[in-house]
Amino acid sequence: MTRVESVRRNRGFLWLWGGQGISVFGEQFTALAIPVLAVTLLHAVAWQMGILNAASTAAFLIVGLPAGAWVDRWLKRRVMILADIVRFVALGLIPVLWYTHLLEIWQLIILVAIVGVASVFFDVGYQSYIPLLVKPEQVGPANSTLEATAQVGRIGGPAIAGALLTVVSAPGLIIIDSLSYIVSFASLSRIKDHELPADREKRQPLFTEIAEGVRFVARQPLIRSISGTTATANFFSTLAFTLYPIFALRTLDIGSLGFGITLSAGAVGGLLGATLTPRVAKWIGEGRVIIVSAFVGGLAFLPVPLAALLHGADAVPLLAAGEFLNSFCVLVYNITQVTLRQRLCPPRLLGRMNASIRCLVWGVMPIAALVAGVVGGAIGILPTMWIGFAGGMFAGLWVLFSPLRGLRDLPTSLDPAPETGVAGDPASRAE
């Protein structure tokens, strides 16, 4: 029996898997509909797109750290259920306001920010819940299965959404995503687990618990270097992709269908990355594949600014190729590094560890989005794209000059020394 088959025998995992697969598919409609709604219907300009994009991720910077401490105290499945309800209500208000002719850009920003806060709690709970739901040896296969399924949803979702945008308005597509959170809520409600809330008598002050999670991330060299690479990559990719809808829809004029096709191409690459990660990691080495995927993923953004040499439908294949390769590398990188984090972190610190990392690596995104609005308005959209590419190429330096470079296999815990590619090399051990 293979590892994936053993994961699929876990009834609780099946409910999580099914609910999240449908939810991720619905999210693709909103991912396309929100920028199209802002750019084409509400006529947003660069600085407004910067604020809108910042609002979607600002919560990781503002409430990310305390969210991790709270999630460690609470039942994680219950946190995810409540987050789904909040996201259903907030997204559902967008089409209601639009069809009653009341929607304005500032209302859209507020509702997107509310969804962002709920997503903080859901994502921290989600990454912390998987190691509690499946056996330790199933964590890696579970992550690969969930990511592969997510990429399947991301393949069809954007293309279908782009096609539907030719016959229905963007607010109509958002209704589908809001309903998908009800499906996720129902699926999570069917899971039976044995998680118990943290012992109240052992609780420390909130600030002390937050600091414990931050210290763990800062002192663990493998996790620290990965966090640096991810934060740098996220900053510069957000800098570019905040203005990507304007670049694609206005500058290149590829249309909403072409826009959706480029996103679907990225999802195809992501699906291959999710399914081939174990083989690629075995071929290159688990530690080294993180380094390789970080550098190749940065290079894969080059077709985006180069697409300015083309126009309309002619630019779609080049953009799609870049999205394909970038998503492939991102998924290889993410699955490997998330599995490493989950292996190394003690269960009682999972929420705070994930929140500390999310606060850093996602907290830079609203800052980058605001910078994108300012820079894009000052020097133009295309130069901002080139800055995003140049900065992203340096992201891999964090992991290149880290113990990962000497690792063949990733450690399974903090205690045993991992198998390394260089015998006796102290730098290749987890400290």
SULQUIHU-V232213 format. One record per helix or strand of 2 or more residues. SS is the DSSP state (h for helix, s for strand). FROM is the first residue (numbers start at 1). LEN is the number of residues. If there is no record, write none. Layout:
ss/from/len
SS/FROM/LEN
SS/FROM/LEN
//
This chain:
ss/from/len
h/3/6
h/11/31
h/46/17
h/64/10
h/76/24
h/105/29
h/136/29
h/170/20
h/200/3
h/206/14
h/221/21
h/244/8
h/255/30
h/286/14
h/302/8
h/312/33
h/347/15
h/363/17
h/381/12
h/397/4
h/403/4
h/426/3
//
